[in-house]
């Protein structure tokens, strides 16, 4: 066996010295106010858009319900109008007027009692 001396090499220790020229690499160096304002504005705009979308959806649903109600009323009024037109034609028909006149004791007018407006 050979005799060798064992040497342990230790890394040299550097002394910590702050360099005044070196920029500090900490959170205080980051411009947190800029990031927080940007984040706040982004979240505010997002909240405004979500709020507007909810509001417009709500308004659209209200208008849709109103339109549906008005369509139902329109259909009901159309049916009522048809019935009233049928009743009007029935009441103003010559046969109905003659029967009504007989019930009331009226007679047909004489020819001298008729006046045409186009003659005047």
N, CA, C and O atoms as a GROMACS GRO file, in nm:
protein
  480
    1UNK      N    1   0.081  -0.116   0.000
    1UNK     CA    2   0.000   0.000   0.000
    1UNK      C    3   0.086   0.124   0.000
    1UNK      O    4   0.196   0.129   0.056
    2UNK      N    5   0.035   0.217  -0.061
    2UNK     CA    6   0.110   0.340  -0.067
    2UNK      C    7   0.056   0.439   0.032
    2UNK      O    8  -0.062   0.438   0.068
    3UNK      N    9   0.142   0.521   0.074
    3UNK     CA   10   0.099   0.621   0.170
    3UNK      C   11   0.070   0.750   0.095
    3UNK      O   12   0.157   0.809   0.032
    4UNK      N   13  -0.048   0.790   0.104
    4UNK     CA   14  -0.092   0.917   0.045
    4UNK      C   15  -0.158   0.999   0.152
    4UNK      O   16  -0.228   0.949   0.240
    5UNK      N   17  -0.134   1.121   0.142
    5UNK     CA   18  -0.199   1.204   0.240
    5UNK      C   19  -0.338   1.244   0.188
    5UNK      O   20  -0.355   1.278   0.071
    6UNK      N   21  -0.430   1.240   0.274
    6UNK     CA   22  -0.568   1.274   0.239
    6UNK      C   23  -0.589   1.422   0.264
    6UNK      O   24  -0.563   1.472   0.374
    7UNK      N   25  -0.635   1.491   0.164
    7UNK     CA   26  -0.665   1.633   0.180
    7UNK      C   27  -0.811   1.658   0.143
    7UNK      O   28  -0.861   1.606   0.042
    8UNK      N   29  -0.874   1.732   0.221
    8UNK     CA   30  -1.014   1.768   0.196
    8UNK      C   31  -1.013   1.913   0.151
    8UNK      O   32  -0.962   2.002   0.219
    9UNK      N   33  -1.069   1.931   0.039
    9UNK     CA   34  -1.074   2.066  -0.014
    9UNK      C   35  -1.208   2.128   0.021
    9UNK      O   36  -1.314   2.070  -0.007
   10UNK      N   37  -1.204   2.239   0.079
   10UNK     CA   38  -1.324   2.312   0.116
   10UNK      C   39  -1.342   2.425   0.015
   10UNK      O   40  -1.245   2.491  -0.022
   11UNK      N   41  -1.466   2.447  -0.029
   11UNK     CA   42  -1.484   2.558  -0.120
   11UNK      C   43  -1.457   2.689  -0.049
   11UNK      O   44  -1.483   2.705   0.070
   12UNK      N   45  -1.406   2.780  -0.124
   12UNK     CA   46  -1.374   2.907  -0.063
   12UNK      C   47  -1.504   2.984  -0.039
   12UNK      O   48  -1.598   2.981  -0.118
   13UNK      N   49  -1.503   3.051   0.069
   13UNK     CA   50  -1.623   3.122   0.111
   13UNK      C   51  -1.618   3.264   0.059
   13UNK      O   52  -1.519   3.336   0.076
   14UNK      N   53  -1.729   3.303  -0.006
   14UNK     CA   54  -1.737   3.440  -0.054
   14UNK      C   55  -1.807   3.524   0.050
   14UNK      O   56  -1.900   3.480   0.117
   15UNK      N   57  -1.763   3.639   0.060
   15UNK     CA   58  -1.828   3.728   0.154
   15UNK      C   59  -1.943   3.798   0.082
   15UNK      O   60  -1.932   3.839  -0.034
   16UNK      N   61  -2.054   3.810   0.155
   16UNK     CA   62  -2.173   3.873   0.098
   16UNK      C   63  -2.160   4.023   0.112
   16UNK      O   64  -2.154   4.077   0.222
   17UNK      N   65  -2.156   4.089  -0.002
   17UNK     CA   66  -2.147   4.234  -0.003
   17UNK      C   67  -2.254   4.284  -0.098
   17UNK      O   68  -2.264   4.238  -0.212
   18UNK      N   69  -2.331   4.375  -0.051
   18UNK     CA   70  -2.433   4.434  -0.138
   18UNK      C   71  -2.367   4.525  -0.238
   18UNK      O   72  -2.280   4.607  -0.205
   19UNK      N   73  -2.411   4.508  -0.358
   19UNK     CA   74  -2.360   4.598  -0.460
   19UNK      C   75  -2.460   4.710  -0.478
   19UNK      O   76  -2.579   4.684  -0.497
   20UNK      N   77  -2.416   4.829  -0.472
   20UNK     CA   78  -2.508   4.941  -0.483
   20UNK      C   79  -2.556   4.959  -0.626
   20UNK      O   80  -2.663   5.016  -0.649
   21UNK      N   81  -2.482   4.915  -0.719
   21UNK     CA   82  -2.519   4.931  -0.858
   21UNK      C   83  -2.619   4.824  -0.905
   21UNK      O   84  -2.693   4.844  -1.001
   22UNK      N   85  -2.619   4.714  -0.837
   22UNK     CA   86  -2.705   4.602  -0.876
   22UNK      C   87  -2.850   4.631  -0.836
   22UNK      O   88  -2.876   4.678  -0.725
   23UNK      N   89  -2.942   4.602  -0.926
   23UNK     CA   90  -3.083   4.623  -0.894
   23UNK      C   91  -3.127   4.519  -0.794
   23UNK      O   92  -3.085   4.403  -0.798
   24UNK      N   93  -3.212   4.561  -0.705
   24UNK     CA   94  -3.262   4.468  -0.605
   24UNK      C   95  -3.363   4.374  -0.670
   24UNK      O   96  -3.452   4.419  -0.743
   25UNK      N   97  -3.349   4.249  -0.645
   25UNK     CA   98  -3.438   4.149  -0.702
   25UNK      C   99  -3.532   4.100  -0.592
   25UNK      O  100  -3.520   3.987  -0.544
   26UNK      N  101  -3.623   4.183  -0.555
   26UNK     CA  102  -3.720   4.146  -0.455
   26UNK      C  103  -3.857   4.193  -0.501
   26UNK      O  104  -3.869   4.257  -0.606
   27UNK      N  105  -3.957   4.162  -0.423
   27UNK     CA  106  -4.093   4.200  -0.461
   27UNK      C  107  -4.113   4.351  -0.457
   27UNK      O  108  -4.199   4.404  -0.526
   28UNK      N  109  -4.035   4.418  -0.378
   28UNK     CA  110  -4.051   4.562  -0.372
   28UNK      C  111  -4.007   4.628  -0.502
   28UNK      O  112  -4.051   4.738  -0.534
   29UNK      N  113  -3.919   4.560  -0.577
   29UNK     CA  114  -3.875   4.615  -0.705
   29UNK      C  115  -3.987   4.609  -0.808
   29UNK      O  116  -3.996   4.696  -0.894
   30UNK      N  117  -4.070   4.507  -0.801
   30UNK     CA  118  -4.182   4.496  -0.895
   30UNK      C  119  -4.279   4.610  -0.868
   30UNK      O  120  -4.302   4.648  -0.754
   31UNK      N  121  -4.334   4.661  -0.973
   31UNK     CA  122  -4.427   4.772  -0.958
   31UNK      C  123  -4.564   4.711  -0.928
   31UNK      O  124  -4.646   4.693  -1.019
   32UNK      N  125  -4.589   4.681  -0.804
   32UNK     CA  126  -4.713   4.615  -0.765
   32UNK      C  127  -4.834   4.703  -0.786
   32UNK      O  128  -4.943   4.653  -0.813
   33UNK      N  129  -4.817   4.830  -0.775
   33UNK     CA  130  -4.933   4.917  -0.794
   33UNK      C  131  -4.982   4.910  -0.938
   33UNK      O  132  -5.102   4.913  -0.963
   34UNK      N  133  -4.890   4.902  -1.032
   34UNK     CA  134  -4.930   4.891  -1.173
   34UNK      C  135  -5.003   4.760  -1.196
   34UNK      O  136  -5.106   4.757  -1.263
   35UNK      N  137  -4.948   4.651  -1.141
   35UNK     CA  138  -5.013   4.522  -1.160
   35UNK      C  139  -5.147   4.516  -1.088
   35UNK      O  140  -5.242   4.458  -1.140
   36UNK      N  141  -5.154   4.573  -0.971
   36UNK     CA  142  -5.280   4.568  -0.898
   36UNK      C  143  -5.386   4.656  -0.965
   36UNK      O  144  -5.504   4.620  -0.966
   37UNK      N  145  -5.346   4.769  -1.021
   37UNK     CA  146  -5.443   4.854  -1.091
   37UNK      C  147  -5.491   4.785  -1.218
   37UNK      O  148  -5.610   4.787  -1.249
   38UNK      N  149  -5.399   4.723  -1.291
   38UNK     CA  150  -5.438   4.650  -1.411
   38UNK      C  151  -5.531   4.534  -1.377
   38UNK      O  152  -5.632   4.512  -1.444
   39UNK      N  153  -5.496   4.462  -1.272
   39UNK     CA  154  -5.581   4.351  -1.229
   39UNK      C  155  -5.717   4.399  -1.182
   39UNK      O  156  -5.819   4.338  -1.212
   40UNK      N  157  -5.716   4.508  -1.108
   40UNK     CA  158  -5.843   4.564  -1.062
   40UNK      C  159  -5.929   4.608  -1.179
   40UNK      O  160  -6.048   4.579  -1.182
   41UNK      N  161  -5.870   4.678  -1.275
   41UNK     CA  162  -5.946   4.724  -1.391
   41UNK      C  163  -5.998   4.606  -1.473
   41UNK      O  164  -6.112   4.607  -1.518
   42UNK      N  165  -5.915   4.505  -1.491
   42UNK     CA  166  -5.958   4.387  -1.567
   42UNK      C  167  -6.073   4.317  -1.496
   42UNK      O  168  -6.172   4.279  -1.559
   43UNK      N  169  -6.061   4.300  -1.365
   43UNK     CA  170  -6.169   4.234  -1.291
   43UNK      C  171  -6.294   4.322  -1.288
   43UNK      O  172  -6.406   4.270  -1.294
   44UNK      N  173  -6.277   4.453  -1.278
   44UNK     CA  174  -6.392   4.543  -1.278
   44UNK      C  175  -6.466   4.536  -1.412
   44UNK      O  176  -6.588   4.529  -1.415
   45UNK      N  177  -6.390   4.539  -1.521
   45UNK     CA  178  -6.452   4.530  -1.654
   45UNK      C  179  -6.522   4.396  -1.670
   45UNK      O  180  -6.632   4.388  -1.725
   46UNK      N  181  -6.459   4.290  -1.623
   46UNK     CA  182  -6.521   4.157  -1.630
   46UNK      C  183  -6.650   4.154  -1.550
   46UNK      O  184  -6.750   4.100  -1.598
   47UNK      N  185  -6.650   4.209  -1.432
   47UNK     CA  186  -6.770   4.212  -1.349
   47UNK      C  187  -6.879   4.296  -1.416
   47UNK      O  188  -6.997   4.259  -1.414
   48UNK      N  189  -6.840   4.409  -1.475
   48UNK     CA  190  -6.939   4.493  -1.545
   48UNK      C  191  -7.001   4.418  -1.661
   48UNK      O  192  -7.122   4.421  -1.679
   49UNK      N  193  -6.918   4.349  -1.741
   49UNK     CA  194  -6.972   4.273  -1.854
   49UNK      C  195  -7.063   4.160  -1.808
   49UNK      O  196  -7.167   4.136  -1.869
   50UNK      N  197  -7.026   4.091  -1.703
   50UNK     CA  198  -7.111   3.983  -1.651
   50UNK      C  199  -7.242   4.042  -1.600
   50UNK      O  200  -7.349   3.987  -1.625
   51UNK      N  201  -7.233   4.154  -1.529
   51UNK     CA  202  -7.355   4.219  -1.480
   51UNK      C  203  -7.445   4.263  -1.594
   51UNK      O  204  -7.567   4.245  -1.589
   52UNK      N  205  -7.385   4.322  -1.696
   52UNK     CA  206  -7.466   4.366  -1.812
   52UNK      C  207  -7.528   4.247  -1.885
   52UNK      O  208  -7.642   4.255  -1.930
   53UNK      N  209  -7.455   4.138  -1.896
   53UNK     CA  210  -7.511   4.022  -1.964
   53UNK      C  211  -7.627   3.964  -1.884
   53UNK      O  212  -7.727   3.922  -1.942
   54UNK      N  213  -7.615   3.960  -1.752
   54UNK     CA  214  -7.726   3.911  -1.669
   54UNK      C  215  -7.845   4.005  -1.681
   54UNK      O  216  -7.959   3.960  -1.693
   55UNK      N  217  -7.819   4.135  -1.677
   55UNK     CA  218  -7.928   4.233  -1.687
   55UNK      C  219  -7.999   4.224  -1.821
   55UNK      O  220  -8.122   4.225  -1.827
   56UNK      N  221  -7.921   4.216  -1.930
   56UNK     CA  222  -7.983   4.208  -2.062
   56UNK      C  223  -8.059   4.077  -2.080
   56UNK      O  224  -8.165   4.075  -2.143
   57UNK      N  225  -8.008   3.968  -2.025
   57UNK     CA  226  -8.080   3.840  -2.031
   57UNK      C  227  -8.212   3.851  -1.958
   57UNK      O  228  -8.315   3.802  -2.005
   58UNK      N  229  -8.210   3.915  -1.842
   58UNK     CA  230  -8.333   3.935  -1.765
   58UNK      C  231  -8.433   4.020  -1.844
   58UNK      O  232  -8.551   3.988  -1.850
   59UNK      N  233  -8.384   4.129  -1.904
   59UNK     CA  234  -8.471   4.216  -1.982
   59UNK      C  235  -8.527   4.144  -2.104
   59UNK      O  236  -8.644   4.163  -2.140
   60UNK      N  237  -8.446   4.063  -2.169
   60UNK     CA  238  -8.491   3.987  -2.286
   60UNK      C  239  -8.601   3.890  -2.245
   60UNK      O  240  -8.699   3.873  -2.317
   61UNK      N  241  -8.586   3.826  -2.130
   61UNK     CA  242  -8.689   3.733  -2.083
   61UNK      C  243  -8.819   3.807  -2.054
   61UNK      O  244  -8.927   3.756  -2.084
   62UNK      N  245  -8.810   3.925  -1.996
   62UNK     CA  246  -8.931   4.003  -1.967
   62UNK      C  247  -9.001   4.041  -2.098
   62UNK      O  248  -9.123   4.029  -2.109
   63UNK      N  249  -8.924   4.088  -2.196
   63UNK     CA  250  -8.981   4.128  -2.324
   63UNK      C  251  -9.041   4.006  -2.395
   63UNK      O  252  -9.146   4.017  -2.458
   64UNK      N  253  -8.975   3.891  -2.386
   64UNK     CA  254  -9.027   3.769  -2.449
   64UNK      C  255  -9.161   3.729  -2.387
   64UNK      O  256  -9.253   3.689  -2.458
   65UNK      N  257  -9.171   3.740  -2.254
   65UNK     CA  258  -9.299   3.710  -2.188
   65UNK      C  259  -9.407   3.809  -2.230
   65UNK      O  260  -9.521   3.770  -2.253
   66UNK      N  261  -9.371   3.936  -2.241
   66UNK     CA  262  -9.467   4.037  -2.286
   66UNK      C  263  -9.514   4.009  -2.428
   66UNK      O  264  -9.633   4.021  -2.458
   67UNK      N  265  -9.422   3.971  -2.514
   67UNK     CA  266  -9.459   3.941  -2.653
   67UNK      C  267  -9.551   3.820  -2.658
   67UNK      O  268  -9.649   3.819  -2.733
   68UNK      N  269  -9.520   3.719  -2.579
   68UNK     CA  270  -9.605   3.600  -2.576
   68UNK      C  271  -9.746   3.635  -2.528
   68UNK      O  272  -9.844   3.587  -2.584
   69UNK      N  273  -9.756   3.718  -2.424
   69UNK     CA  274  -9.886   3.759  -2.373
   69UNK      C  275  -9.962   3.840  -2.477
   69UNK      O  276 -10.082   3.820  -2.495
   70UNK      N  277  -9.893   3.930  -2.545
   70UNK     CA  278  -9.958   4.012  -2.648
   70UNK      C  279 -10.003   3.927  -2.767
   70UNK      O  280 -10.107   3.955  -2.826
   71UNK      N  281  -9.925   3.825  -2.802
   71UNK     CA  282  -9.967   3.736  -2.910
   71UNK      C  283 -10.094   3.661  -2.873
   71UNK      O  284 -10.184   3.645  -2.956
   72UNK      N  285 -10.102   3.615  -2.747
   72UNK     CA  286 -10.223   3.546  -2.701
   72UNK      C  287 -10.343   3.641  -2.706
   72UNK      O  288 -10.452   3.603  -2.749
   73UNK      N  289 -10.323   3.764  -2.661
   73UNK     CA  290 -10.431   3.862  -2.664
   73UNK      C  291 -10.472   3.892  -2.808
   73UNK      O  292 -10.590   3.909  -2.837
   74UNK      N  293 -10.375   3.901  -2.898
   74UNK     CA  294 -10.404   3.927  -3.039
   74UNK      C  295 -10.489   3.816  -3.099
   74UNK      O  296 -10.584   3.843  -3.172
   75UNK      N  297 -10.455   3.691  -3.070
   75UNK     CA  298 -10.532   3.578  -3.121
   75UNK      C  299 -10.674   3.581  -3.065
   75UNK      O  300 -10.770   3.558  -3.138
   76UNK      N  301 -10.687   3.611  -2.935
   76UNK     CA  302 -10.820   3.618  -2.873
   76UNK      C  303 -10.901   3.732  -2.936
   76UNK      O  304 -11.020   3.715  -2.962
   77UNK      N  305 -10.838   3.845  -2.962
   77UNK     CA  306 -10.909   3.958  -3.023
   77UNK      C  307 -10.949   3.928  -3.168
   77UNK      O  308 -11.054   3.971  -3.214
   78UNK      N  309 -10.864   3.854  -3.240
   78UNK     CA  310 -10.900   3.815  -3.376
   78UNK      C  311 -11.024   3.725  -3.376
   78UNK      O  312 -11.113   3.742  -3.459
   79UNK      N  313 -11.029   3.630  -3.283
   79UNK     CA  314 -11.147   3.542  -3.274
   79UNK      C  315 -11.272   3.622  -3.238
   79UNK      O  316 -11.378   3.600  -3.296
   80UNK      N  317 -11.258   3.713  -3.144
   80UNK     CA  318 -11.371   3.796  -3.105
   80UNK      C  319 -11.416   3.885  -3.221
   80UNK      O  320 -11.536   3.906  -3.240
   81UNK      N  321 -11.320   3.937  -3.299
   81UNK     CA  322 -11.353   4.019  -3.414
   81UNK      C  323 -11.430   3.939  -3.518
   81UNK      O  324 -11.527   3.988  -3.577
   82UNK      N  325 -11.388   3.814  -3.542
   82UNK     CA  326 -11.460   3.730  -3.638
   82UNK      C  327 -11.603   3.706  -3.592
   82UNK      O  328 -11.696   3.713  -3.672
   83UNK      N  329 -11.620   3.677  -3.464
   83UNK     CA  330 -11.755   3.654  -3.411
   83UNK      C  331 -11.841   3.780  -3.423
   83UNK      O  332 -11.958   3.772  -3.461
   84UNK      N  333 -11.782   3.896  -3.391
   84UNK     CA  334 -11.858   4.020  -3.399
   84UNK      C  335 -11.892   4.054  -3.545
   84UNK      O  336 -12.000   4.106  -3.571
   85UNK      N  337 -11.803   4.026  -3.637
   85UNK     CA  338 -11.833   4.050  -3.779
   85UNK      C  339 -11.947   3.960  -3.826
   85UNK      O  340 -12.033   4.004  -3.902
   86UNK      N  341 -11.947   3.834  -3.781
   86UNK     CA  342 -12.057   3.743  -3.817
   86UNK      C  343 -12.189   3.796  -3.762
   86UNK      O  344 -12.292   3.795  -3.830
   87UNK      N  345 -12.184   3.841  -3.637
   87UNK     CA  346 -12.306   3.894  -3.575
   87UNK      C  347 -12.353   4.021  -3.646
   87UNK      O  348 -12.472   4.042  -3.664
   88UNK      N  349 -12.258   4.106  -3.685
   88UNK     CA  350 -12.293   4.228  -3.756
   88UNK      C  351 -12.358   4.198  -3.890
   88UNK      O  352 -12.460   4.257  -3.925
   89UNK      N  353 -12.300   4.107  -3.965
   89UNK     CA  354 -12.362   4.073  -4.095
   89UNK      C  355 -12.498   4.009  -4.076
   89UNK      O  356 -12.589   4.028  -4.158
   90UNK      N  357 -12.514   3.933  -3.967
   90UNK     CA  358 -12.645   3.872  -3.940
   90UNK      C  359 -12.747   3.980  -3.905
   90UNK      O  360 -12.860   3.978  -3.954
   91UNK      N  361 -12.708   4.075  -3.821
   91UNK     CA  362 -12.801   4.178  -3.777
   91UNK      C  363 -12.834   4.278  -3.887
   91UNK      O  364 -12.943   4.335  -3.887
   92UNK      N  365 -12.743   4.302  -3.978
   92UNK     CA  366 -12.768   4.400  -4.083
   92UNK      C  367 -12.819   4.338  -4.212
   92UNK      O  368 -12.834   4.407  -4.313
   93UNK      N  369 -12.846   4.210  -4.210
   93UNK     CA  370 -12.898   4.147  -4.333
   93UNK      C  371 -13.043   4.193  -4.356
   93UNK      O  372 -13.115   4.224  -4.261
   94UNK      N  373 -13.084   4.197  -4.482
   94UNK     CA  374 -13.218   4.243  -4.517
   94UNK      C  375 -13.327   4.155  -4.457
   94UNK      O  376 -13.428   4.206  -4.408
   95UNK      N  377 -13.308   4.024  -4.459
   95UNK     CA  378 -13.407   3.933  -4.403
   95UNK      C  379 -13.429   3.958  -4.255
   95UNK      O  380 -13.543   3.962  -4.208
   96UNK      N  381 -13.320   3.976  -4.181
   96UNK     CA  382 -13.333   4.001  -4.037
   96UNK      C  383 -13.402   4.134  -4.010
   96UNK      O  384 -13.486   4.144  -3.921
   97UNK      N  385 -13.367   4.237  -4.088
   97UNK     CA  386 -13.430   4.368  -4.070
   97UNK      C  387 -13.579   4.363  -4.102
   97UNK      O  388 -13.659   4.429  -4.035
   98UNK      N  389 -13.619   4.286  -4.205
   98UNK     CA  390 -13.761   4.273  -4.238
   98UNK      C  391 -13.837   4.203  -4.126
   98UNK      O  392 -13.947   4.244  -4.091
   99UNK      N  393 -13.778   4.096  -4.070
   99UNK     CA  394 -13.844   4.024  -3.960
   99UNK      C  395 -13.857   4.116  -3.838
   99UNK      O  396 -13.960   4.117  -3.772
  100UNK      N  397 -13.753   4.190  -3.811
  100UNK     CA  398 -13.756   4.282  -3.697
  100UNK      C  399 -13.860   4.392  -3.718
  100UNK      O  400 -13.930   4.431  -3.625
  101UNK      N  401 -13.869   4.441  -3.841
  101UNK     CA  402 -13.969   4.544  -3.872
  101UNK      C  403 -14.111   4.490  -3.856
  101UNK      O  404 -14.197   4.561  -3.805
  102UNK      N  405 -14.137   4.367  -3.898
  102UNK     CA  406 -14.269   4.307  -3.882
  102UNK      C  407 -14.305   4.290  -3.736
  102UNK      O  408 -14.419   4.312  -3.697
  103UNK      N  409 -14.206   4.251  -3.653
  103UNK     CA  410 -14.231   4.235  -3.510
  103UNK      C  411 -14.270   4.369  -3.447
  103UNK      O  412 -14.354   4.374  -3.356
  104UNK      N  413 -14.209   4.476  -3.494
  104UNK     CA  414 -14.236   4.608  -3.438
  104UNK      C  415 -14.357   4.675  -3.501
  104UNK      O  416 -14.397   4.784  -3.459
  105UNK      N  417 -14.417   4.612  -3.602
  105UNK     CA  418 -14.535   4.667  -3.667
  105UNK      C  419 -14.502   4.770  -3.772
  105UNK      O  420 -14.586   4.856  -3.802
  106UNK      N  421 -14.386   4.767  -3.829
  106UNK     CA  422 -14.348   4.862  -3.934
  106UNK      C  423 -14.385   4.806  -4.070
  106UNK      O  424 -14.394   4.684  -4.089
  107UNK      N  425 -14.408   4.898  -4.166
  107UNK     CA  426 -14.440   4.857  -4.302
  107UNK      C  427 -14.329   4.907  -4.394
  107UNK      O  428 -14.252   4.995  -4.357
  108UNK      N  429 -14.322   4.849  -4.513
  108UNK     CA  430 -14.223   4.893  -4.610
  108UNK      C  431 -14.257   5.034  -4.655
  108UNK      O  432 -14.375   5.068  -4.663
  109UNK      N  433 -14.157   5.118  -4.686
  109UNK     CA  434 -14.187   5.255  -4.727
  109UNK      C  435 -14.245   5.260  -4.868
  109UNK      O  436 -14.219   5.172  -4.951
  110UNK      N  437 -14.324   5.362  -4.892
  110UNK     CA  438 -14.379   5.382  -5.027
  110UNK      C  439 -14.271   5.441  -5.114
  110UNK      O  440 -14.168   5.488  -5.065
  111UNK      N  441 -14.294   5.440  -5.245
  111UNK     CA  442 -14.192   5.487  -5.337
  111UNK      C  443 -14.164   5.636  -5.320
  111UNK      O  444 -14.050   5.679  -5.340
  112UNK      N  445 -14.263   5.713  -5.285
  112UNK     CA  446 -14.238   5.857  -5.270
  112UNK      C  447 -14.158   5.886  -5.142
  112UNK      O  448 -14.103   5.995  -5.126
  113UNK      N  449 -14.154   5.788  -5.051
  113UNK     CA  450 -14.078   5.809  -4.927
  113UNK      C  451 -13.928   5.778  -4.945
  113UNK      O  452 -13.847   5.813  -4.859
  114UNK      N  453 -13.893   5.714  -5.053
  114UNK     CA  454 -13.752   5.680  -5.079
  114UNK      C  455 -13.682   5.797  -5.148
  114UNK      O  456 -13.736   5.852  -5.244
  115UNK      N  457 -13.569   5.833  -5.104
  115UNK     CA  458 -13.493   5.941  -5.165
  115UNK      C  459 -13.351   5.889  -5.194
  115UNK      O  460 -13.282   5.839  -5.105
  116UNK      N  461 -13.312   5.901  -5.319
  116UNK     CA  462 -13.176   5.863  -5.357
  116UNK      C  463 -13.087   5.986  -5.350
  116UNK      O  464 -13.124   6.092  -5.400
  117UNK      N  465 -12.974   5.973  -5.289
  117UNK     CA  466 -12.884   6.086  -5.273
  117UNK      C  467 -12.814   6.123  -5.402
  117UNK      O  468 -12.773   6.237  -5.421
  118UNK      N  469 -12.800   6.027  -5.490
  118UNK     CA  470 -12.735   6.056  -5.616
  118UNK      C  471 -12.822   6.142  -5.707
  118UNK      O  472 -12.770   6.204  -5.799
  119UNK      N  473 -12.956   6.147  -5.684
  119UNK     CA  474 -13.046   6.228  -5.764
  119UNK      C  475 -13.032   6.376  -5.733
  119UNK      O  476 -13.059   6.458  -5.820
  120UNK      N  477 -12.992   6.411  -5.620
  120UNK     CA  478 -12.985   6.552  -5.578
  120UNK      C  479 -12.864   6.618  -5.626
  120UNK      O  480 -12.844   6.736  -5.600
   0.00000   0.00000   0.00000
